[in-house]
Amino acid sequence: MEIETAQRNGKVESRDSSVERELNDDVQAVELNGSSGSPKGMNGLMKKPLPVGDGHDRDRIKRKAKRLMHRQNSRGETNGAAGATLATINGTAGVYVVPHRRWKNSRRSHNGHGRGLPKKGGAGGKGVWGLPGSEALEEVYEDENDPNYDSELNDKNIELREVIPDVTPEEFFKLAEPIILEYYEHGDTHEVALSFDEILTGLLRPYVTSVVVEIAMDHKDSQREMTSVLISDLYGRVITGKDIEKGFEILLNNLPDLTLDTPEAPTILGNFLARAVADDCLPPKFVTKPTDIDAQSEHAAAAIRRADTLLHMKQGWAHLDNVWGMGGPLRPVNTITKEMTLLLQEYLSSRDIQEAHRCLRALEVPHFHHELVYEAVVMTLESLSQTTEEAMCELLKSLDKACLVLPAGMEQGFLRVFDDMADIVLDVPLAYIILDRFVERCNRAGFITDKILNNMPSRGRKRFVSEGDGGHIKPQAIPIRD
């Protein structure tokens, strides 16, 4: 046998000899594709060995060949004992037969066509998609015969550049308004600066001051205070001093139109000018020595006079930090209580519910509305008048319906009155009777909760000395000596 001759010549390793000897007996008993002299045996390399013999012998040979292939692959051999053994099976020495597994996993074409080269992995050919992600690559070559070919886009004489359209002042106002309204909610000037950096160009920077002041004119003093802080924080970062001056000049020129919507616009603009000078955003000469004073309108002159007056007041610069007044939560409690008392007194004299609502909103203290309910009930107890009871009941009902006073604030106001009844009755002896009647009226109106009714205080009948017991309960057993 050829394997024994190879072993004697030292061409096959000793580790392969045991496997080869095992296959030796089977190889002799199997005749594969005829004798070695047949035409098929002389054609050279076979693509796949043909299954011969009974099923049991064929499966055993395959299993042994697989074990041999595993050993060969673990040593990194390409031509070893397995090749020699399979060549011996064919009956022709030196002819290599592809094993079953290596033929199965081969990347060569199995359909009998082509040059026998490895497949491209779907990266080319007719009617295929190409490599994954190749659709995102730029096409280097474009066919001029393609119906979608655009000759203008491929003209080398055309130079494409990025063009950013200029934003008009009207468009800038529409872009800046939501930014300012959102600032009134969160109060973060850094966020506003980042938003302005995204939409601002060099020609629009003077309009920043004019836009924020124009929007603040339609809001309350607390928002105007936030606007002054915003101008001060944007100075030196987004806008310069020259931009602020040009912005106020735009406002002075547009002041006649702004007065139509906001009659107190000259006074408001004068406060903004004085506050900007106090914050070192404007030079004092902008107010004290204005240019083109003769060409300015009457409203613009009134605004400049207002700012000049505030700056020349005694210690005026020190008080300009509070030029917009103190915000609702920052004011003392006594001040808020006095304003609520004046609100109720004005309502009793005018019976104008809408004006009362407007004044309550202007206070900007939604967390302190229970004080208004408390003062309204106490004022009703002290008036000793059913007319006042009807007016106060109508006011509280309208506040509850408009959601200006929440149910929690309504409960807290009534419960505070119930807790202070011991002191109130000293000044108003009929306080319990009036309170009982007023609560019953409010209950019929339908704006008080069950909690208020359940906590309603009830005063027992007063016992007089004339009844003989002096108000004390007599003991059940009386001593004999008495």
TIZA-714215 format. One line per 5 residues: their letters; for each residue x, y, z of C-alpha. Coordinates in steps of 0.2 Angstrom, whole numbers. Each point is the difference from the previous one (the first is absolute). Last residue first. Layout:
N
A) X:Y:Z; ...
This chain:
482
DRIPI) -382:364:517; 5:-9:16; -7:-16:-8; 12:0:-15; -7:1:-17
AQPKI) 2:-15:-12; -2:3:-19; 11:15:-1; -6:16:-7; 7:5:-17
HGGDG) 7:18:0; -7:15:-9; -4:10:15; -12:-14:6; -15:11:4
ESVFR) -6:4:-18; 3:18:4; 19:-3:-2; -3:-2:-19; 4:-16:-11
KRGRS) 5:4:-18; -7:-11:-13; 13:-11:-8; 11:7:-15; 2:-10:-16
PMNNL) 15:0:-10; -1:-5:-19; 13:-14:-2; -12:-12:-9; -7:14:-11
IKDTI) 18:6:-6; 5:-18:-3; -16:-3:-11; 6:12:-12; -4:18:-4
FGARN) -5:7:-18; -18:-5:-1; -10:16:1; -11:-9:13; 15:-4:10
CREVF) 6:18:-1; -17:6:8; 1:-13:14; 18:6:3; -6:18:2
RDLII) -15:-5:11; 11:-10:12; 14:14:0; -13:13:4; -7:-10:15
YALPV) 18:-4:6; 6:18:-2; -15:8:10; 12:6:14; 11:9:-12
DLVID) 16:6:8; 2:-14:13; -8:-12:-13; 15:3:-11; 13:-7:13
AMDDF) -9:-17:2; -4:0:-18; 18:-1:-5; 1:-19:-4; -17:1:-10
VRLFG) 7:15:-10; 16:-10:-4; -11:-14:-6; -9:11:-12; 16:6:-8
QEMGA) 8:-17:-1; -16:-7:-8; 0:13:-14; 18:-2:-3; -1:-18:-2
PLVLC) -15:2:-12; 10:11:-11; -2:19:-1; 2:8:-17; -9:-15:-7
AKDLS) -12:11:-9; -15:-9:8; 9:1:17; 3:18:-2; -18:3:-6
KLLEC) -7:-10:16; 11:10:11; -6:17:-7; -19:-5:1; 2:-6:18
MAEET) 8:16:4; -14:11:-8; -14:-10:8; 9:1:17; 3:18:-2
TQSLS) -19:3:-3; -4:-11:15; 9:13:11; 8:-3:17; 16:8:-8
ELTMV) 13:-9:12; -5:-18:-5; 1:5:-19; 17:8:2; 6:-16:9
VAEYV) -7:-11:-14; 9:11:-14; 16:2:10; 1:-19:1; -4:-3:-18
LEHHF) 13:13:-5; 13:-8:11; -3:-17:-8; 6:8:-16; 18:-1:6
HPVEL) 7:-14:-11; -7:9:-16; 10:16:5; 2:10:-16; -9:16:7
ARLCR) -5:5:-18; -11:-16:-1; -10:6:15; -2:17:-7; -7:-7:-16
HAEQI) -12:-11:9; -6:15:10; -2:10:-16; -10:-14:-7; -12:-1:15
DRSSL) -5:18:0; -11:2:15; 6:19:1; 0:3:19; 1:-17:6
YEQLL) 14:-4:-13; 10:15:5; 0:-6:18; 5:-18:-5; 15:6:-10
LTMEK) 5:12:14; 1:-15:11; 9:-10:-12; 13:14:-2; 2:1:19
TITNV) 3:-19:1; 13:1:-13; 9:14:9; -1:-10:16; 7:-15:-8
PRLPG) 16:9:-6; 3:0:-18; 12:-13:-8; -13:-13:-5; -9:14:-11
GMGWV) 15:8:-8; 7:16:7; -2:16:-10; 5:2:-18; 13:14:4
NDLHA) 6:-11:14; 18:-1:-5; -2:19:-5; -1:4:19; 19:1:2
WGQKM) 1:11:-16; -12:12:6; 9:4:16; -9:17:-1; -8:0:-17
HLLTD) 10:5:-15; 0:-17:-9; -19:-3:2; -3:18:-7; 11:-4:-15
ARRIA) -9:-16:-4; -17:9:1; 6:14:-11; 7:-12:-13; -17:-9:0
AAAHE) -10:16:-2; 12:5:-14; -4:-16:-9; -18:3:2; 0:17:-8
SQADI) 10:-5:-15; 19:2:-2; 7:12:-13; 4:13:12; 9:-12:11
DTPKT) 12:-4:-14; 13:-7:12; -4:-3:19; 10:8:13; -6:-6:17
VFKPP) -7:-16:-6; 13:-7:-12; 12:10:10; -1:-12:14; 8:-14:-10
LCDDA) -10:-15:-2; 3:-18:6; 7:6:17; -14:-8:10; -6:17:6
VARAL) 0:6:-18; -11:-15:-5; -12:3:14; -2:18:-5; -4:-5:-18
FNGLI) -12:-14:5; -9:12:12; -2:13:-14; -6:-14:-12; -14:-4:13
TPAEP) -5:18:2; -1:3:-19; -10:-17:-2; -14:5:12; -13:0:-14
TDLTL) 5:-18:-5; -8:-5:-17; -1:18:-8; 16:5:10; 10:-13:-10
DPLNN) -3:9:-16; 6:17:7; 15:-9:8; 7:-7:-16; 14:13:-1
LLIEF) 4:-1:18; 0:-19:-1; 12:1:-15; 11:12:10; 0:-13:15
GKEID) 6:-14:-11; 14:12:-8; 6:3:18; 0:-18:4; 9:-5:-15
KGTIV) 13:13:3; 2:-7:18; 4:-17:-7; -12:-15:-2; 2:-19:2
RGYLD) 13:-1:14; 5:18:5; -18:5:5; -11:-16:-1; 0:-1:19
SILVS) -5:19:2; -14:-2:-13; -6:-16:9; -1:9:17; -10:14:-8
TMERQ) -12:-13:-8; -2:-9:17; -6:16:8; -12:3:-14; -7:-18:3
SDKHD) -3:5:18; -8:16:-5; -13:-8:-11; 0:-4:-18; -5:9:-16
MAIEV) 15:12:1; 12:-15:3; -2:-5:-19; 5:17:-6; 15:0:12
VVSTV) 6:-17:-6; -2:5:-18; 8:17:1; 15:-7:9; 3:-14:-12
YPRLL) -3:11:-15; 18:7:1; 7:-18:-3; -9:-2:-16; 13:6:-12
GTLIE) 14:-11:7; -10:-16:-1; -10:-8:14; -10:-17:-2; 11:-12:9
DFSLA) 9:12:12; -17:6:6; -5:-17:6; 17:-2:10; -3:17:8
VEHTD) -18:-4:5; 7:-16:8; 12:10:10; -13:12:6; -9:-14:9
GHEYY) -17:7:7; -10:-16:-3; -17:7:-4; 4:18:-6; 14:-8:-10
ELIIP) -13:-10:-10; -9:16:-5; 17:7:-5; 4:-15:-11; -17:-1:-7
EALKF) 1:19:-5; 17:-1:-8; -4:-10:-16; -15:11:-4; 9:16:4
FEEPT) 14:-6:-12; -12:-3:-14; -6:18:2; 18:6:1; 4:-9:-16
VDPIV) 11:-15:0; 14:-1:-14; 0:-16:-10; 15:-11:4; 9:-5:-17
ERLEI) 12:-15:0; 10:-1:-16; -1:-10:-16; 12:4:-14; -6:-4:-18
NKDNL) 13:-2:-13; 2:-19:3; -18:-3:-6; -5:-16:9; -16:8:8
ESDYN) -5:8:-17; 1:-17:-9; -12:-9:10; -1:-18:-3; -17:-8:5
PDNED) -3:-8:-17; 18:-8:0; 9:2:-16; 12:12:8; 6:-14:12
EYVEE) 6:7:16; 17:-5:7; 6:4:17; -16:-4:9; 1:5:18
LAESG) -2:-14:12; -16:-2:10; -6:-13:-11; 15:-10:4; -6:-3:17
PLGWV) -1:-19:-1; 10:-6:-15; -9:-1:-17; -19:-1:-3; 1:-14:-13
GKGGA) -8:-1:-18; 16:-2:-9; 16:-3:9; 7:9:15; 3:-1:19
GGKKP) -11:-15:4; 14:-9:8; 11:1:-15; 1:-19:-2; 16:-10:-2
LGRGH) 7:-4:-17; -6:-16:-10; 0:9:-17; -18:0:-1; -13:-13:-2
GNHSR) -2:-17:8; -13:5:13; 11:-2:15; 10:16:-2; 15:1:11
RSNKW) -1:5:18; 4:-17:7; -9:-5:16; -8:-16:-8; 16:-5:-9
RRHPV) 10:2:16; -12:-11:9; 0:-14:-12; 19:-1:-3; 7:7:-17
VYVGA) 10:-14:-9; 18:3:-3; 9:-11:-14; 18:-5:5; -3:-19:-1
TGNIT) -15:-6:-10; -12:-13:7; -13:12:5; 1:-7:18; 19:3:-1
ALTAG) -3:18:-3; -12:0:14; 14:-7:11; 13:12:-6; -11:15:2
AAGNT) -5:-6:18; 18:-3:4; 5:18:-3; -2:15:-12; -7:16:7
EGRSN) 7:-2:18; -4:13:14; 2:-12:14; -18:1:6; -6:-1:-18
QRHML) 9:-17:-2; -7:-7:16; -18:6:-5; 2:-7:-17; 5:-18:7
RKAKR) -15:0:11; -11:4:-15; 8:-14:-10; -4:-12:14; -18:6:0
KIRDR) -1:-1:-19; 7:-18:-1; -13:-6:13; -14:8:-9; 5:-9:-16
DHGDG) 2:-17:8; -17:1:8; -9:6:-15; 6:-14:-12; 14:3:-13
VPLPK) 2:16:-10; -3:19:3; 9:10:-13; 14:11:5; -2:19:-4
KMLGN) 8:12:-11; 13:-12:-7; 18:5:-5; 9:-9:-14; -9:-7:-15
MGKPS) 9:-17:1; -13:-8:12; -14:5:-11; 8:-8:-15; 3:-17:9
GSSGN) 17:-6:3; -1:3:19; -14:-12:0; -19:4:2; -8:15:7
LEVAQ) 4:-5:18; 4:-18:4; -2:-3:19; 8:-15:9; 18:6:-1
VDDNL) -5:17:6; -9:-7:15; 16:-10:6; 11:15:-2; -11:12:9
EREVS) 5:-6:17; 18:0:-6; -2:17:-6; -6:6:17; 14:-8:9
SDRSE) 13:7:-12; -5:18:2; 8:3:17; 16:-8:-7; 2:13:-13
VKGNR) 0:-4:-18; 15:2:-12; 12:-12:10; 4:-11:-15; -7:-16:10
QATEI) -16:10:4; -2:5:-18; 2:-18:-6; -13:-6:13; -12:14:-6
EM) 3:-6:-18; -5:-18:3
